[in-house]
Amino acid sequence: MAEVFLMEDSEPLRRVLVEELREAGHNVTAFPDGSESQDAPLFGEADIFITDLMMPNVTGVEAIKNVRKDFPDLPIIVITGKPPEAVEALPVNDILHKPLLGGQLIDLVNSLSTAA
């Protein structure tokens, strides 16, 4: 079981992802944008960080930079609708492209949580 922090601005998608992750046995803390990424002590509790890229206030790219500053080894998964070439240089463990395929995120979170 992993402590997963999820940032996704689409409320319906966020709700579905939280439900799927919890059903797979993970604890999930969800946020509607990247603003919480500026709270370094908060992210000390995360085992895995999942973020969308296009969000209001603080984007996913900014959130990744904020988190990487204090937690360079925290596994990060990006979920995005951007084309692969637009995100391949990001300092993340994996990139999943929307629409997500069934079980794709859960399989990745499970593999990252057992690797830690």
Residue pairs with C-beta under 8 A, 6 or more apart in sequence:
1 25
1 26
1 27
1 113
2 26
2 27
2 47
2 48
2 109
2 112
2 113
2 116
3 26
3 27
3 29
3 45
3 46
3 47
3 48
4 21
4 26
4 27
4 28
4 29
4 46
4 47
4 48
4 49
4 50
4 109
5 28
5 29
5 30
5 31
5 36
5 43
5 45
5 46
5 48
5 49
5 50
6 14
6 17
6 18
6 21
6 28
6 29
6 30
6 31
6 50
6 51
7 30
7 31
7 32
7 33
7 34
7 36
7 37
7 49
7 50
7 51
7 52
7 55
7 60
7 63
8 14
8 17
8 30
8 31
8 32
8 50
8 51
8 52
8 55
8 79
9 32
9 33
9 52
9 54
9 55
9 56
10 52
11 32
14 30
14 32
17 28
17 30
17 50
17 105
18 28
18 30
20 105
20 106
21 28
21 105
21 106
21 109
22 28
24 106
24 109
24 110
26 109
26 113
29 46
32 55
33 55
33 56
33 57
33 58
34 51
34 55
34 57
34 58
34 59
34 60
34 62
34 63
34 66
35 57
35 58
36 42
37 43
37 51
37 58
37 62
37 63
37 64
37 66
37 67
38 58
38 66
40 66
40 69
40 70
40 71
43 49
43 67
43 70
43 71
43 74
44 70
44 71
46 71
46 74
47 74
47 75
47 113
47 116
48 74
48 75
48 76
48 77
48 109
48 112
48 113
49 67
49 74
49 75
49 76
49 77
50 76
50 77
50 78
50 79
50 105
50 109
51 60
51 63
51 64
51 76
51 77
51 78
51 79
52 60
52 78
52 79
52 80
53 59
53 60
53 61
53 78
53 80
53 82
53 87
54 60
54 80
54 81
54 82
55 63
58 66
60 78
60 80
61 90
64 76
64 78
64 90
64 91
64 92
67 74
67 76
68 74
68 76
68 91
75 93
75 112
75 115
75 116
76 91
76 92
76 93
77 92
77 93
77 94
77 95
77 96
77 105
77 108
77 109
77 112
78 87
78 90
78 92
78 94
78 95
78 96
79 95
79 96
79 97
79 98
79 100
79 105
80 87
80 95
80 96
80 97
80 98
81 97
81 98
82 97
84 95
84 97
87 95
88 95
93 112
94 108
94 112
96 104
96 105
96 108
